[in-house]
Amino acid sequence: MSYPSERLSEEVAFLSYYLHWPRDQVMALSHAERQHWVAEVSRLHERLNEASSRGR
């Protein structure tokens, strides 16, 4: 079973957008590393959104 290409594209786009990492650098990550960074960026993004909501 292979990893869905649509999901891979979403992860690469997400990390490239938020971390400004080039596609080749993101693609060089292992699947586990890529998912780790997606989770970390998502957590940071959630915290920033929560802090922003409290500041309104």
All heavy atoms as atom14 arrays in JSON, in Angstrom:
{
  "sequence": "MSYPSERLSEEVAFLSYYLHWPRDQVMALSHAERQHWVAEVSRLHERLNEASSRGR",
  "atom14_mask": [
    [1, 1, 1, 1, 1, 1, 1, 1, 0, 0, 0, 0, 0, 0],
    [1, 1, 1, 1, 1, 1, 0, 0, 0, 0, 0, 0, 0, 0],
    [1, 1, 1, 1, 1, 1, 1, 1, 1, 1, 1, 1, 0, 0],
    [1, 1, 1, 1, 1, 1, 1, 0, 0, 0, 0, 0, 0, 0],
    [1, 1, 1, 1, 1, 1, 0, 0, 0, 0, 0, 0, 0, 0],
    [1, 1, 1, 1, 1, 1, 1, 1, 1, 0, 0, 0, 0, 0],
    [1, 1, 1, 1, 1, 1, 1, 1, 1, 1, 1, 0, 0, 0],
    [1, 1, 1, 1, 1, 1, 1, 1, 0, 0, 0, 0, 0, 0],
    [1, 1, 1, 1, 1, 1, 0, 0, 0, 0, 0, 0, 0, 0],
    [1, 1, 1, 1, 1, 1, 1, 1, 1, 0, 0, 0, 0, 0],
    [1, 1, 1, 1, 1, 1, 1, 1, 1, 0, 0, 0, 0, 0],
    [1, 1, 1, 1, 1, 1, 1, 0, 0, 0, 0, 0, 0, 0],
    [1, 1, 1, 1, 1, 0, 0, 0, 0, 0, 0, 0, 0, 0],
    [1, 1, 1, 1, 1, 1, 1, 1, 1, 1, 1, 0, 0, 0],
    [1, 1, 1, 1, 1, 1, 1, 1, 0, 0, 0, 0, 0, 0],
    [1, 1, 1, 1, 1, 1, 0, 0, 0, 0, 0, 0, 0, 0],
    [1, 1, 1, 1, 1, 1, 1, 1, 1, 1, 1, 1, 0, 0],
    [1, 1, 1, 1, 1, 1, 1, 1, 1, 1, 1, 1, 0, 0],
    [1, 1, 1, 1, 1, 1, 1, 1, 0, 0, 0, 0, 0, 0],
    [1, 1, 1, 1, 1, 1, 1, 1, 1, 1, 0, 0, 0, 0],
    [1, 1, 1, 1, 1, 1, 1, 1, 1, 1, 1, 1, 1, 1],
    [1, 1, 1, 1, 1, 1, 1, 0, 0, 0, 0, 0, 0, 0],
    [1, 1, 1, 1, 1, 1, 1, 1, 1, 1, 1, 0, 0, 0],
    [1, 1, 1, 1, 1, 1, 1, 1, 0, 0, 0, 0, 0, 0],
    [1, 1, 1, 1, 1, 1, 1, 1, 1, 0, 0, 0, 0, 0],
    [1, 1, 1, 1, 1, 1, 1, 0, 0, 0, 0, 0, 0, 0],
    [1, 1, 1, 1, 1, 1, 1, 1, 0, 0, 0, 0, 0, 0],
    [1, 1, 1, 1, 1, 0, 0, 0, 0, 0, 0, 0, 0, 0],
    [1, 1, 1, 1, 1, 1, 1, 1, 0, 0, 0, 0, 0, 0],
    [1, 1, 1, 1, 1, 1, 0, 0, 0, 0, 0, 0, 0, 0],
    [1, 1, 1, 1, 1, 1, 1, 1, 1, 1, 0, 0, 0, 0],
    [1, 1, 1, 1, 1, 0, 0, 0, 0, 0, 0, 0, 0, 0],
    [1, 1, 1, 1, 1, 1, 1, 1, 1, 0, 0, 0, 0, 0],
    [1, 1, 1, 1, 1, 1, 1, 1, 1, 1, 1, 0, 0, 0],
    [1, 1, 1, 1, 1, 1, 1, 1, 1, 0, 0, 0, 0, 0],
    [1, 1, 1, 1, 1, 1, 1, 1, 1, 1, 0, 0, 0, 0],
    [1, 1, 1, 1, 1, 1, 1, 1, 1, 1, 1, 1, 1, 1],
    [1, 1, 1, 1, 1, 1, 1, 0, 0, 0, 0, 0, 0, 0],
    [1, 1, 1, 1, 1, 0, 0, 0, 0, 0, 0, 0, 0, 0],
    [1, 1, 1, 1, 1, 1, 1, 1, 1, 0, 0, 0, 0, 0],
    [1, 1, 1, 1, 1, 1, 1, 0, 0, 0, 0, 0, 0, 0],
    [1, 1, 1, 1, 1, 1, 0, 0, 0, 0, 0, 0, 0, 0],
    [1, 1, 1, 1, 1, 1, 1, 1, 1, 1, 1, 0, 0, 0],
    [1, 1, 1, 1, 1, 1, 1, 1, 0, 0, 0, 0, 0, 0],
    [1, 1, 1, 1, 1, 1, 1, 1, 1, 1, 0, 0, 0, 0],
    [1, 1, 1, 1, 1, 1, 1, 1, 1, 0, 0, 0, 0, 0],
    [1, 1, 1, 1, 1, 1, 1, 1, 1, 1, 1, 0, 0, 0],
    [1, 1, 1, 1, 1, 1, 1, 1, 0, 0, 0, 0, 0, 0],
    [1, 1, 1, 1, 1, 1, 1, 1, 0, 0, 0, 0, 0, 0],
    [1, 1, 1, 1, 1, 1, 1, 1, 1, 0, 0, 0, 0, 0],
    [1, 1, 1, 1, 1, 0, 0, 0, 0, 0, 0, 0, 0, 0],
    [1, 1, 1, 1, 1, 1, 0, 0, 0, 0, 0, 0, 0, 0],
    [1, 1, 1, 1, 1, 1, 0, 0, 0, 0, 0, 0, 0, 0],
    [1, 1, 1, 1, 1, 1, 1, 1, 1, 1, 1, 0, 0, 0],
    [1, 1, 1, 1, 0, 0, 0, 0, 0, 0, 0, 0, 0, 0],
    [1, 1, 1, 1, 1, 1, 1, 1, 1, 1, 1, 0, 0, 0]
  ],
  "atom14_positions": [
    [[0.85, -1.18, 0.0], [0.0, 0.0, 0.0], [0.9, 1.24, 0.0], [1.79, 1.37, 0.83], [-0.9, -0.03, 1.23], [-1.81, 1.15, 1.33], [-2.85, 0.96, 2.8], [-4.26, 1.84, 2.27], [0.0, 0.0, 0.0], [0.0, 0.0, 0.0], [0.0, 0.0, 0.0], [0.0, 0.0, 0.0], [0.0, 0.0, 0.0], [0.0, 0.0, 0.0]],
    [[0.67, 2.12, -0.94], [1.49, 3.33, -1.0], [0.75, 4.5, -0.37], [-0.45, 4.47, -0.17], [1.85, 3.64, -2.45], [0.69, 3.96, -3.17], [0.0, 0.0, 0.0], [0.0, 0.0, 0.0], [0.0, 0.0, 0.0], [0.0, 0.0, 0.0], [0.0, 0.0, 0.0], [0.0, 0.0, 0.0], [0.0, 0.0, 0.0], [0.0, 0.0, 0.0]],
    [[1.51, 5.51, -0.07], [0.94, 6.72, 0.53], [0.22, 7.5, -0.55], [0.76, 7.71, -1.64], [2.08, 7.54, 1.13], [1.64, 8.56, 2.13], [1.02, 8.19, 3.31], [1.89, 9.9, 1.91], [0.63, 9.14, 4.24], [1.5, 10.86, 2.83], [0.88, 10.47, 4.0], [0.49, 11.4, 4.91], [0.0, 0.0, 0.0], [0.0, 0.0, 0.0]],
    [[-0.99, 7.98, -0.29], [-1.75, 8.68, -1.33], [-1.02, 9.94, -1.82], [-0.56, 10.75, -1.02], [-3.06, 9.05, -0.63], [-3.12, 8.23, 0.6], [-1.72, 7.86, 0.95], [0.0, 0.0, 0.0], [0.0, 0.0, 0.0], [0.0, 0.0, 0.0], [0.0, 0.0, 0.0], [0.0, 0.0, 0.0], [0.0, 0.0, 0.0], [0.0, 0.0, 0.0]],
    [[-0.89, 10.07, -3.13], [-0.14, 11.19, -3.69], [-0.79, 12.54, -3.37], [-0.09, 13.54, -3.2], [0.03, 11.03, -5.19], [-1.21, 11.0, -5.83], [0.0, 0.0, 0.0], [0.0, 0.0, 0.0], [0.0, 0.0, 0.0], [0.0, 0.0, 0.0], [0.0, 0.0, 0.0], [0.0, 0.0, 0.0], [0.0, 0.0, 0.0], [0.0, 0.0, 0.0]],
    [[-2.11, 12.55, -3.25], [-2.79, 13.82, -2.91], [-2.4, 14.28, -1.5], [-2.15, 15.46, -1.26], [-4.31, 13.66, -3.01], [-5.06, 14.95, -2.78], [-6.55, 14.78, -3.01], [-6.92, 14.12, -4.0], [-7.32, 15.28, -2.19], [0.0, 0.0, 0.0], [0.0, 0.0, 0.0], [0.0, 0.0, 0.0], [0.0, 0.0, 0.0], [0.0, 0.0, 0.0]],
    [[-2.34, 13.32, -0.59], [-1.95, 13.64, 0.8], [-0.5, 14.09, 0.85], [-0.15, 15.05, 1.56], [-2.17, 12.42, 1.7], [-1.8, 12.63, 3.12], [-2.7, 13.62, 3.8], [-2.22, 13.83, 5.16], [-2.39, 14.94, 5.83], [-3.08, 15.93, 5.32], [-1.93, 15.08, 7.03], [0.0, 0.0, 0.0], [0.0, 0.0, 0.0], [0.0, 0.0, 0.0]],
    [[0.37, 13.44, 0.1], [1.78, 13.84, 0.03], [1.9, 15.27, -0.48], [2.64, 16.08, 0.07], [2.57, 12.88, -0.85], [4.04, 13.21, -1.07], [4.8, 13.22, 0.25], [4.65, 12.21, -2.03], [0.0, 0.0, 0.0], [0.0, 0.0, 0.0], [0.0, 0.0, 0.0], [0.0, 0.0, 0.0], [0.0, 0.0, 0.0], [0.0, 0.0, 0.0]],
    [[1.15, 15.6, -1.51], [1.18, 16.96, -2.07], [0.72, 17.98, -1.04], [1.29, 19.07, -0.93], [0.29, 17.05, -3.3], [0.81, 16.27, -4.33], [0.0, 0.0, 0.0], [0.0, 0.0, 0.0], [0.0, 0.0, 0.0], [0.0, 0.0, 0.0], [0.0, 0.0, 0.0], [0.0, 0.0, 0.0], [0.0, 0.0, 0.0], [0.0, 0.0, 0.0]],
    [[-0.31, 17.64, -0.28], [-0.8, 18.55, 0.77], [0.27, 18.8, 1.82], [0.48, 19.93, 2.26], [-2.05, 17.97, 1.43], [-3.27, 17.99, 0.58], [-4.44, 17.26, 1.21], [-4.29, 16.66, 2.3], [-5.52, 17.29, 0.61], [0.0, 0.0, 0.0], [0.0, 0.0, 0.0], [0.0, 0.0, 0.0], [0.0, 0.0, 0.0], [0.0, 0.0, 0.0]],
    [[0.94, 17.74, 2.24], [1.98, 17.88, 3.26], [3.16, 18.71, 2.74], [3.68, 19.57, 3.46], [2.47, 16.5, 3.71], [1.46, 15.73, 4.49], [1.91, 14.33, 4.84], [3.05, 13.94, 4.51], [1.11, 13.62, 5.46], [0.0, 0.0, 0.0], [0.0, 0.0, 0.0], [0.0, 0.0, 0.0], [0.0, 0.0, 0.0], [0.0, 0.0, 0.0]],
    [[3.56, 18.46, 1.53], [4.68, 19.21, 0.95], [4.3, 20.69, 0.82], [5.08, 21.58, 1.2], [5.1, 18.62, -0.41], [6.1, 19.53, -1.12], [5.68, 17.23, -0.23], [0.0, 0.0, 0.0], [0.0, 0.0, 0.0], [0.0, 0.0, 0.0], [0.0, 0.0, 0.0], [0.0, 0.0, 0.0], [0.0, 0.0, 0.0], [0.0, 0.0, 0.0]],
    [[3.11, 20.96, 0.34], [2.67, 22.35, 0.19], [2.57, 23.03, 1.55], [2.99, 24.19, 1.71], [1.32, 22.38, -0.52], [0.0, 0.0, 0.0], [0.0, 0.0, 0.0], [0.0, 0.0, 0.0], [0.0, 0.0, 0.0], [0.0, 0.0, 0.0], [0.0, 0.0, 0.0], [0.0, 0.0, 0.0], [0.0, 0.0, 0.0], [0.0, 0.0, 0.0]],
    [[2.04, 22.33, 2.53], [1.89, 22.87, 3.88], [3.24, 23.27, 4.47], [3.43, 24.39, 4.96], [1.18, 21.82, 4.75], [0.88, 22.25, 6.15], [-0.24, 23.02, 6.43], [1.7, 21.87, 7.2], [-0.54, 23.41, 7.72], [1.4, 22.24, 8.5], [0.29, 23.01, 8.76], [0.0, 0.0, 0.0], [0.0, 0.0, 0.0], [0.0, 0.0, 0.0]],
    [[4.19, 22.34, 4.45], [5.5, 22.63, 5.03], [6.27, 23.67, 4.22], [6.94, 24.53, 4.8], [6.32, 21.34, 5.14], [5.77, 20.33, 6.15], [6.59, 19.05, 6.13], [5.72, 20.91, 7.55], [0.0, 0.0, 0.0], [0.0, 0.0, 0.0], [0.0, 0.0, 0.0], [0.0, 0.0, 0.0], [0.0, 0.0, 0.0], [0.0, 0.0, 0.0]],
    [[6.16, 23.61, 2.93], [6.86, 24.6, 2.1], [6.3, 26.0, 2.37], [7.07, 26.97, 2.46], [6.68, 24.26, 0.62], [7.34, 23.06, 0.33], [0.0, 0.0, 0.0], [0.0, 0.0, 0.0], [0.0, 0.0, 0.0], [0.0, 0.0, 0.0], [0.0, 0.0, 0.0], [0.0, 0.0, 0.0], [0.0, 0.0, 0.0], [0.0, 0.0, 0.0]],
    [[5.0, 26.09, 2.54], [4.36, 27.38, 2.77], [4.75, 27.95, 4.14], [5.17, 29.11, 4.25], [2.84, 27.24, 2.67], [2.1, 28.52, 2.93], [1.97, 29.49, 1.94], [1.52, 28.77, 4.17], [1.3, 30.67, 2.17], [0.85, 29.95, 4.42], [0.74, 30.88, 3.42], [0.07, 32.06, 3.67], [0.0, 0.0, 0.0], [0.0, 0.0, 0.0]],
    [[4.61, 27.14, 5.17], [4.82, 27.65, 6.53], [6.28, 27.73, 6.94], [6.66, 28.6, 7.72], [4.04, 26.82, 7.55], [2.59, 27.2, 7.56], [1.64, 26.39, 6.95], [2.15, 28.39, 8.13], [0.3, 26.75, 6.93], [0.82, 28.76, 8.11], [-0.1, 27.94, 7.51], [-1.41, 28.3, 7.47], [0.0, 0.0, 0.0], [0.0, 0.0, 0.0]],
    [[7.11, 26.83, 6.45], [8.51, 26.82, 6.86], [9.45, 27.38, 5.79], [10.63, 27.52, 6.03], [8.94, 25.39, 7.22], [8.17, 24.75, 8.39], [8.63, 23.32, 8.62], [8.31, 25.57, 9.66], [0.0, 0.0, 0.0], [0.0, 0.0, 0.0], [0.0, 0.0, 0.0], [0.0, 0.0, 0.0], [0.0, 0.0, 0.0], [0.0, 0.0, 0.0]],
    [[8.89, 27.67, 4.63], [9.68, 28.2, 3.5], [10.79, 27.23, 3.11], [11.89, 27.65, 2.75], [10.24, 29.59, 3.84], [9.2, 30.56, 4.27], [8.42, 31.24, 3.38], [8.77, 30.91, 5.5], [7.56, 32.0, 4.04], [7.75, 31.82, 5.33], [0.0, 0.0, 0.0], [0.0, 0.0, 0.0], [0.0, 0.0, 0.0], [0.0, 0.0, 0.0]],
    [[10.48, 25.95, 3.23], [11.42, 24.93, 2.81], [11.13, 24.58, 1.36], [9.97, 24.43, 0.97], [11.27, 23.66, 3.64], [11.71, 23.77, 5.05], [12.35, 24.82, 5.64], [11.55, 22.79, 6.08], [12.59, 24.55, 6.96], [12.11, 23.32, 7.26], [10.99, 21.53, 6.11], [12.12, 22.62, 8.45], [11.01, 20.83, 7.31], [11.58, 21.37, 8.46]],
    [[12.17, 24.44, 0.55], [11.94, 24.06, -0.84], [11.39, 22.64, -0.96], [11.61, 21.8, -0.08], [13.32, 24.17, -1.49], [14.29, 24.18, -0.38], [13.58, 24.62, 0.86], [0.0, 0.0, 0.0], [0.0, 0.0, 0.0], [0.0, 0.0, 0.0], [0.0, 0.0, 0.0], [0.0, 0.0, 0.0], [0.0, 0.0, 0.0], [0.0, 0.0, 0.0]],
    [[10.69, 22.39, -2.04], [10.06, 21.08, -2.28], [11.04, 19.93, -2.11], [10.73, 18.93, -1.47], [9.45, 21.06, -3.68], [8.77, 19.75, -4.03], [8.39, 19.71, -5.51], [7.78, 18.45, -5.85], [8.46, 17.31, -6.08], [9.77, 17.31, -6.04], [7.83, 16.2, -6.39], [0.0, 0.0, 0.0], [0.0, 0.0, 0.0], [0.0, 0.0, 0.0]],
    [[12.23, 20.08, -2.69], [13.21, 18.99, -2.61], [13.6, 18.67, -1.17], [13.82, 17.51, -0.83], [14.46, 19.33, -3.42], [14.19, 19.36, -4.91], [13.14, 18.83, -5.33], [15.02, 19.9, -5.64], [0.0, 0.0, 0.0], [0.0, 0.0, 0.0], [0.0, 0.0, 0.0], [0.0, 0.0, 0.0], [0.0, 0.0, 0.0], [0.0, 0.0, 0.0]],
    [[13.7, 19.7, -0.35], [14.05, 19.49, 1.06], [12.94, 18.74, 1.79], [13.2, 17.83, 2.57], [14.32, 20.83, 1.74], [14.85, 20.7, 3.15], [15.22, 22.05, 3.74], [15.22, 23.07, 3.06], [15.53, 22.05, 5.01], [0.0, 0.0, 0.0], [0.0, 0.0, 0.0], [0.0, 0.0, 0.0], [0.0, 0.0, 0.0], [0.0, 0.0, 0.0]],
    [[11.69, 19.12, 1.53], [10.56, 18.44, 2.16], [10.47, 17.0, 1.67], [10.24, 16.08, 2.45], [9.24, 19.21, 1.9], [8.05, 18.46, 2.47], [9.32, 20.61, 2.48], [0.0, 0.0, 0.0], [0.0, 0.0, 0.0], [0.0, 0.0, 0.0], [0.0, 0.0, 0.0], [0.0, 0.0, 0.0], [0.0, 0.0, 0.0], [0.0, 0.0, 0.0]],
    [[10.66, 16.8, 0.38], [10.58, 15.45, -0.18], [11.71, 14.54, 0.33], [11.58, 13.32, 0.34], [10.61, 15.5, -1.71], [9.35, 16.08, -2.33], [7.88, 15.12, -1.98], [8.18, 13.66, -2.97], [0.0, 0.0, 0.0], [0.0, 0.0, 0.0], [0.0, 0.0, 0.0], [0.0, 0.0, 0.0], [0.0, 0.0, 0.0], [0.0, 0.0, 0.0]],
    [[12.83, 15.15, 0.77], [13.94, 14.35, 1.28], [13.67, 13.82, 2.69], [14.36, 12.91, 3.15], [15.23, 15.18, 1.27], [0.0, 0.0, 0.0], [0.0, 0.0, 0.0], [0.0, 0.0, 0.0], [0.0, 0.0, 0.0], [0.0, 0.0, 0.0], [0.0, 0.0, 0.0], [0.0, 0.0, 0.0], [0.0, 0.0, 0.0], [0.0, 0.0, 0.0]],
    [[12.66, 14.38, 3.37], [12.31, 13.91, 4.71], [11.68, 12.53, 4.62], [10.99, 12.22, 3.64], [11.31, 14.86, 5.36], [11.75, 16.29, 5.63], [10.55, 17.13, 6.08], [12.86, 16.34, 6.66], [0.0, 0.0, 0.0], [0.0, 0.0, 0.0], [0.0, 0.0, 0.0], [0.0, 0.0, 0.0], [0.0, 0.0, 0.0], [0.0, 0.0, 0.0]],
    [[11.89, 11.73, 5.65], [11.17, 10.46, 5.71], [9.7, 10.74, 5.98], [9.33, 11.85, 6.39], [11.74, 9.57, 6.83], [11.4, 10.12, 8.09], [0.0, 0.0, 0.0], [0.0, 0.0, 0.0], [0.0, 0.0, 0.0], [0.0, 0.0, 0.0], [0.0, 0.0, 0.0], [0.0, 0.0, 0.0], [0.0, 0.0, 0.0], [0.0, 0.0, 0.0]],
    [[8.87, 9.76, 5.75], [7.44, 9.93, 5.99], [7.19, 10.33, 7.45], [6.42, 11.27, 7.73], [6.71, 8.62, 5.65], [5.26, 8.64, 5.92], [4.37, 9.39, 5.18], [4.53, 8.05, 6.89], [3.15, 9.22, 5.67], [3.22, 8.42, 6.7], [0.0, 0.0, 0.0], [0.0, 0.0, 0.0], [0.0, 0.0, 0.0], [0.0, 0.0, 0.0]],
    [[7.87, 9.67, 8.37], [7.69, 9.97, 9.8], [8.15, 11.4, 10.13], [7.48, 12.11, 10.88], [8.46, 8.96, 10.64], [0.0, 0.0, 0.0], [0.0, 0.0, 0.0], [0.0, 0.0, 0.0], [0.0, 0.0, 0.0], [0.0, 0.0, 0.0], [0.0, 0.0, 0.0], [0.0, 0.0, 0.0], [0.0, 0.0, 0.0], [0.0, 0.0, 0.0]],
    [[9.28, 11.82, 9.56], [9.76, 13.19, 9.81], [8.79, 14.22, 9.25], [8.51, 15.24, 9.89], [11.13, 13.39, 9.15], [12.26, 12.68, 9.82], [13.55, 12.81, 9.03], [13.53, 12.64, 7.79], [14.57, 13.09, 9.67], [0.0, 0.0, 0.0], [0.0, 0.0, 0.0], [0.0, 0.0, 0.0], [0.0, 0.0, 0.0], [0.0, 0.0, 0.0]],
    [[8.3, 13.97, 8.06], [7.37, 14.91, 7.42], [6.1, 15.03, 8.25], [5.63, 16.13, 8.51], [7.07, 14.47, 6.0], [6.52, 15.56, 5.12], [6.36, 15.15, 3.67], [5.71, 13.86, 3.52], [6.33, 12.73, 3.16], [7.59, 12.73, 2.85], [5.66, 11.6, 3.08], [0.0, 0.0, 0.0], [0.0, 0.0, 0.0], [0.0, 0.0, 0.0]],
    [[5.58, 13.91, 8.72], [4.37, 13.96, 9.53], [4.63, 14.64, 10.88], [3.77, 15.35, 11.39], [3.82, 12.55, 9.74], [3.22, 12.0, 8.46], [2.31, 10.83, 8.73], [2.64, 9.98, 9.54], [1.18, 10.8, 8.06], [0.0, 0.0, 0.0], [0.0, 0.0, 0.0], [0.0, 0.0, 0.0], [0.0, 0.0, 0.0], [0.0, 0.0, 0.0]],
    [[5.82, 14.44, 11.42], [6.19, 15.12, 12.67], [6.15, 16.63, 12.47], [5.56, 17.36, 13.28], [7.59, 14.68, 13.12], [8.17, 15.53, 14.18], [7.8, 15.43, 15.5], [9.08, 16.54, 14.11], [8.47, 16.34, 16.19], [9.26, 17.02, 15.38], [0.0, 0.0, 0.0], [0.0, 0.0, 0.0], [0.0, 0.0, 0.0], [0.0, 0.0, 0.0]],
    [[6.75, 17.12, 11.4], [6.79, 18.56, 11.15], [5.41, 19.12, 10.82], [5.07, 20.24, 11.22], [7.8, 18.9, 10.05], [9.2, 18.83, 10.56], [10.15, 17.9, 10.28], [9.79, 19.72, 11.51], [11.28, 18.16, 10.98], [11.11, 19.27, 11.74], [9.35, 20.84, 12.18], [11.96, 19.92, 12.63], [10.22, 21.49, 13.07], [11.49, 21.03, 13.27]],
    [[4.6, 18.37, 10.13], [3.22, 18.81, 9.86], [2.48, 18.97, 11.18], [1.79, 19.98, 11.4], [2.49, 17.82, 8.92], [0.99, 18.08, 8.92], [3.06, 17.91, 7.51], [0.0, 0.0, 0.0], [0.0, 0.0, 0.0], [0.0, 0.0, 0.0], [0.0, 0.0, 0.0], [0.0, 0.0, 0.0], [0.0, 0.0, 0.0], [0.0, 0.0, 0.0]],
    [[2.64, 18.01, 12.09], [1.97, 18.09, 13.39], [2.49, 19.28, 14.21], [1.7, 19.99, 14.84], [2.16, 16.79, 14.16], [0.0, 0.0, 0.0], [0.0, 0.0, 0.0], [0.0, 0.0, 0.0], [0.0, 0.0, 0.0], [0.0, 0.0, 0.0], [0.0, 0.0, 0.0], [0.0, 0.0, 0.0], [0.0, 0.0, 0.0], [0.0, 0.0, 0.0]],
    [[3.79, 19.51, 14.2], [4.37, 20.63, 14.95], [3.88, 21.97, 14.43], [3.51, 22.85, 15.19], [5.91, 20.58, 14.9], [6.51, 19.49, 15.73], [6.2, 19.65, 17.21], [6.23, 20.77, 17.73], [5.9, 18.62, 17.84], [0.0, 0.0, 0.0], [0.0, 0.0, 0.0], [0.0, 0.0, 0.0], [0.0, 0.0, 0.0], [0.0, 0.0, 0.0]],
    [[3.91, 22.14, 13.14], [3.45, 23.4, 12.56], [1.95, 23.59, 12.83], [1.51, 24.7, 13.16], [3.74, 23.46, 11.04], [3.08, 24.65, 10.39], [5.25, 23.48, 10.79], [0.0, 0.0, 0.0], [0.0, 0.0, 0.0], [0.0, 0.0, 0.0], [0.0, 0.0, 0.0], [0.0, 0.0, 0.0], [0.0, 0.0, 0.0], [0.0, 0.0, 0.0]],
    [[1.19, 22.52, 12.77], [-0.25, 22.61, 13.05], [-0.5, 23.04, 14.49], [-1.36, 23.89, 14.75], [-0.94, 21.27, 12.79], [-0.88, 20.95, 11.43], [0.0, 0.0, 0.0], [0.0, 0.0, 0.0], [0.0, 0.0, 0.0], [0.0, 0.0, 0.0], [0.0, 0.0, 0.0], [0.0, 0.0, 0.0], [0.0, 0.0, 0.0], [0.0, 0.0, 0.0]],
    [[0.27, 22.48, 15.42], [0.12, 22.87, 16.83], [0.46, 24.35, 17.03], [-0.26, 25.07, 17.72], [1.02, 22.02, 17.73], [0.36, 20.72, 18.17], [1.16, 20.06, 19.29], [2.36, 19.43, 18.8], [2.37, 18.21, 18.27], [1.27, 17.51, 18.19], [3.49, 17.69, 17.82], [0.0, 0.0, 0.0], [0.0, 0.0, 0.0], [0.0, 0.0, 0.0]],
    [[1.55, 24.79, 16.43], [1.93, 26.2, 16.55], [0.85, 27.1, 15.96], [0.5, 28.13, 16.53], [3.26, 26.46, 15.83], [4.49, 25.89, 16.49], [5.69, 26.03, 15.55], [4.76, 26.61, 17.79], [0.0, 0.0, 0.0], [0.0, 0.0, 0.0], [0.0, 0.0, 0.0], [0.0, 0.0, 0.0], [0.0, 0.0, 0.0], [0.0, 0.0, 0.0]],
    [[0.33, 26.69, 14.83], [-0.71, 27.47, 14.16], [-1.96, 27.56, 15.03], [-2.55, 28.65, 15.17], [-1.02, 26.82, 12.8], [-1.69, 27.72, 11.86], [-3.02, 27.59, 11.55], [-1.24, 28.77, 11.14], [-3.35, 28.51, 10.69], [-2.3, 29.25, 10.43], [0.0, 0.0, 0.0], [0.0, 0.0, 0.0], [0.0, 0.0, 0.0], [0.0, 0.0, 0.0]],
    [[-2.34, 26.46, 15.66], [-3.51, 26.46, 16.55], [-3.28, 27.38, 17.74], [-4.18, 28.14, 18.12], [-3.81, 25.04, 17.06], [-4.48, 24.17, 16.03], [-4.78, 22.77, 16.57], [-5.01, 22.65, 17.79], [-4.76, 21.84, 15.77], [0.0, 0.0, 0.0], [0.0, 0.0, 0.0], [0.0, 0.0, 0.0], [0.0, 0.0, 0.0], [0.0, 0.0, 0.0]],
    [[-2.1, 27.31, 18.33], [-1.8, 28.19, 19.48], [-1.86, 29.66, 19.08], [-2.39, 30.49, 19.82], [-0.43, 27.87, 20.05], [-0.47, 26.72, 21.01], [0.82, 26.63, 21.76], [1.37, 25.32, 21.46], [2.65, 25.01, 21.45], [3.55, 25.9, 21.73], [3.04, 23.81, 21.16], [0.0, 0.0, 0.0], [0.0, 0.0, 0.0], [0.0, 0.0, 0.0]],
    [[-1.33, 29.98, 17.94], [-1.38, 31.37, 17.48], [-2.81, 31.82, 17.24], [-3.18, 32.95, 17.58], [-0.55, 31.53, 16.19], [0.96, 31.43, 16.37], [1.64, 31.41, 15.01], [1.47, 32.6, 17.2], [0.0, 0.0, 0.0], [0.0, 0.0, 0.0], [0.0, 0.0, 0.0], [0.0, 0.0, 0.0], [0.0, 0.0, 0.0], [0.0, 0.0, 0.0]],
    [[-3.62, 30.95, 16.66], [-5.02, 31.29, 16.42], [-5.77, 31.48, 17.73], [-6.58, 32.4, 17.86], [-5.71, 30.22, 15.57], [-5.38, 30.36, 14.11], [-4.97, 31.41, 13.66], [-5.55, 29.28, 13.37], [0.0, 0.0, 0.0], [0.0, 0.0, 0.0], [0.0, 0.0, 0.0], [0.0, 0.0, 0.0], [0.0, 0.0, 0.0], [0.0, 0.0, 0.0]],
    [[-5.51, 30.61, 18.72], [-6.16, 30.74, 20.02], [-5.74, 32.04, 20.71], [-6.57, 32.74, 21.27], [-5.8, 29.54, 20.91], [-6.46, 28.26, 20.47], [-5.92, 27.05, 21.21], [-5.11, 27.2, 22.16], [-6.31, 25.93, 20.82], [0.0, 0.0, 0.0], [0.0, 0.0, 0.0], [0.0, 0.0, 0.0], [0.0, 0.0, 0.0], [0.0, 0.0, 0.0]],
    [[-4.46, 32.36, 20.67], [-3.97, 33.59, 21.28], [-4.57, 34.8, 20.58], [-4.95, 35.78, 21.23], [-2.45, 33.63, 21.21], [0.0, 0.0, 0.0], [0.0, 0.0, 0.0], [0.0, 0.0, 0.0], [0.0, 0.0, 0.0], [0.0, 0.0, 0.0], [0.0, 0.0, 0.0], [0.0, 0.0, 0.0], [0.0, 0.0, 0.0], [0.0, 0.0, 0.0]],
    [[-4.69, 34.72, 19.29], [-5.27, 35.82, 18.53], [-6.75, 35.99, 18.88], [-7.22, 37.12, 19.03], [-5.12, 35.55, 17.04], [-5.72, 36.56, 16.29], [0.0, 0.0, 0.0], [0.0, 0.0, 0.0], [0.0, 0.0, 0.0], [0.0, 0.0, 0.0], [0.0, 0.0, 0.0], [0.0, 0.0, 0.0], [0.0, 0.0, 0.0], [0.0, 0.0, 0.0]],
    [[-7.46, 34.88, 19.06], [-8.88, 34.94, 19.41], [-9.09, 35.54, 20.79], [-10.03, 36.28, 21.02], [-9.5, 33.54, 19.38], [-9.48, 33.03, 18.08], [0.0, 0.0, 0.0], [0.0, 0.0, 0.0], [0.0, 0.0, 0.0], [0.0, 0.0, 0.0], [0.0, 0.0, 0.0], [0.0, 0.0, 0.0], [0.0, 0.0, 0.0], [0.0, 0.0, 0.0]],
    [[-8.2, 35.21, 21.72], [-8.32, 35.76, 23.08], [-8.02, 37.25, 23.11], [-8.54, 37.97, 23.94], [-7.38, 35.04, 24.02], [-7.84, 33.65, 24.4], [-6.99, 33.12, 25.53], [-5.58, 33.03, 25.17], [-4.96, 31.91, 24.81], [-5.61, 30.78, 24.8], [-3.7, 31.91, 24.48], [0.0, 0.0, 0.0], [0.0, 0.0, 0.0], [0.0, 0.0, 0.0]],
    [[-7.21, 37.72, 22.19], [-6.83, 39.12, 22.14], [-7.88, 40.03, 21.53], [-7.76, 41.25, 21.58], [0.0, 0.0, 0.0], [0.0, 0.0, 0.0], [0.0, 0.0, 0.0], [0.0, 0.0, 0.0], [0.0, 0.0, 0.0], [0.0, 0.0, 0.0], [0.0, 0.0, 0.0], [0.0, 0.0, 0.0], [0.0, 0.0, 0.0], [0.0, 0.0, 0.0]],
    [[-8.94, 39.44, 21.02], [-9.98, 40.27, 20.38], [-10.94, 40.83, 21.38], [-11.26, 40.42, 22.37], [-10.74, 39.45, 19.34], [-9.86, 39.1, 18.19], [-10.64, 38.31, 17.17], [-9.67, 37.82, 16.18], [-9.95, 36.94, 15.26], [-11.16, 36.47, 15.14], [-9.05, 36.53, 14.42], [0.0, 0.0, 0.0], [0.0, 0.0, 0.0], [0.0, 0.0, 0.0]]
  ]
}
